[in-house]
Amino acid sequence: MSKKKIKCIGLIVEDNSDFDSFKKIISRITNKSNLSFKKAIGNGCGKIKRKASSYANILHQRGCDMIILVHDLDRNNLAVLKSELNTSIKNSPAKYNYVCVPVEEIEGWFLSDPMGIKNSLKLYLKPKISSLPENIASPKEKIGELVYQCSNKTKIYLNTKHNSILADSISIEEMKKKCNSFNEFYDFINQYDY
C-alpha cells in the first residue's frame, strides 16, 4: 500500500521559533529539504486553544492538506489537553490533522541529547542530564542553566535564537528513544509521503 502524498504542511504554533524548529525536525524525519510549510502563530498557548479551528481553516484555504497543531503541555493533563485540542481541529477541512503536545515543551525533546547540545551550541562541557527529558520540569529553563554552566558562564541560552540550531542537530534517534511524545510525532510524520 502506498503512502498518502502531502503537498503542504500547516503548522499552528506558539511563535516563529517553534515554527522554524518544527520545520527542521519534520524535514529531518522525512529526509526532504524542499517541503512546503505555512504557519499560524498563536503568540501563546491560550490563543492557540481559542483560535485553533479558525487557524486550521485558514491554513487549509492557503493550500495545506496536513495541519499540525503544536501546544506545550505546560503541566496540563496530557489526555485532557489532547482531547480538547483534537476537538478544536476535528472539523478542519484539511485531509490530515494532528495534535502534537511535546512533554513538557519542545526543549524537553532537546534534552534527550546532551552531546548534541554541547556540539551544536559549542559548549566546553557536555551537559549532565540525570533523568528522562519528559520528567524534567521547565526544560527551557533547564537548558538555560546547562548552557550557562557548560559554557563556563559565557553563553546565555535564548530559545528564540538557539532552538532552530538545536532542531538542526539533536539526534532524532535519541529523541525517539527517550521521549514518548516525540516518538508518536515521528510515527505520525512517517505515515505519509512528501
Residue pairs with C-beta under 8 A, 6 or more apart in sequence:
2 193
3 191
3 192
3 193
4 95
4 96
4 191
4 192
4 193
5 192
5 193
5 194
6 65
6 66
6 96
6 192
6 193
6 194
7 36
7 63
7 65
8 36
8 37
8 38
8 62
8 63
8 64
8 65
8 66
9 26
9 35
9 36
9 37
9 38
9 64
9 66
9 67
9 68
10 37
10 38
10 39
10 40
10 56
10 59
10 60
10 62
10 64
10 66
10 67
10 68
10 94
11 18
11 19
11 22
11 23
11 37
11 38
11 39
11 40
11 68
11 70
12 39
12 40
12 42
12 48
12 52
12 55
12 56
12 59
12 67
12 68
12 69
12 70
12 89
13 19
13 22
13 39
13 40
13 41
13 42
13 48
13 70
14 41
14 42
14 43
14 44
14 45
14 48
14 70
14 71
14 72
15 41
15 42
15 43
15 160
16 39
16 41
16 160
17 159
17 160
17 163
17 164
18 70
18 106
18 163
19 37
19 39
19 41
20 163
20 164
20 167
21 106
21 163
21 164
21 166
21 167
22 68
22 70
22 100
22 106
22 167
23 35
23 37
24 164
24 167
24 168
25 167
25 172
26 35
26 37
26 189
27 33
27 35
28 167
28 168
28 172
29 172
29 186
29 189
29 190
30 189
30 190
30 194
32 194
35 194
36 63
38 59
38 62
38 63
38 64
40 51
40 55
40 56
40 58
40 59
42 48
42 51
42 55
45 71
45 72
45 74
48 55
48 69
48 71
49 71
49 84
49 85
49 88
52 69
52 85
52 88
52 89
53 88
53 89
53 91
53 92
55 69
56 67
56 69
56 89
56 92
56 94
56 97
57 92
57 93
59 67
59 94
60 67
60 92
60 93
60 94
64 94
65 94
65 95
65 96
66 94
66 95
66 96
66 97
66 98
66 192
67 89
67 92
67 94
67 96
67 97
67 98
68 97
68 98
68 99
68 100
69 85
69 88
69 89
69 97
69 98
69 99
69 100
70 100
70 101
70 102
70 106
71 81
71 85
71 99
71 100
71 101
72 101
72 102
72 104
72 105
72 106
73 81
73 101
73 102
73 103
73 104
73 105
73 181
74 104
74 105
75 104
75 137
78 101
78 103
81 101
82 99
82 101
85 99
85 101
86 97
86 99
89 97
89 99
90 97
96 192
98 185
98 188
100 181
100 184
100 185
100 188
101 181
102 108
102 109
102 179
102 181
102 182
102 185
103 134
103 179
103 180
103 181
104 134
104 136
104 137
104 138
104 139
105 139
105 140
106 163
106 167
107 139
107 140
107 142
107 143
107 159
107 163
108 133
108 134
108 136
108 139
108 179
108 181
109 133
109 170
109 175
109 179
109 181
109 182
110 116
110 117
110 133
110 139
110 143
110 163
110 166
110 167
110 170
111 117
111 129
111 133
111 136
111 139
111 142
111 143
112 133
112 170
112 171
112 174
112 175
112 177
112 178
112 179
112 182
113 170
113 171
113 174
113 175
114 126
114 127
114 128
114 129
115 126
115 171
116 166
116 169
116 170
116 171
116 174
117 123
117 126
117 127
117 143
117 146
117 147
117 150
117 166
117 170
118 125
118 126
118 127
118 150
119 169
120 165
120 166
120 168
120 169
120 170
121 147
121 151
121 155
121 157
121 162
121 165
121 166
123 147
123 150
123 151
123 155
124 150
124 151
124 152
125 149
125 150
126 150
127 146
127 147
127 149
127 150
128 146
129 136
129 146
132 178
132 179
133 139
133 178
133 179
134 178
134 179
134 180
134 181
136 142
140 159
143 157
143 159
144 156
144 157
146 157
147 155
147 156
147 157
147 162
148 155
148 156
148 157
172 186
175 182
175 183
175 186
176 182
176 183
176 186
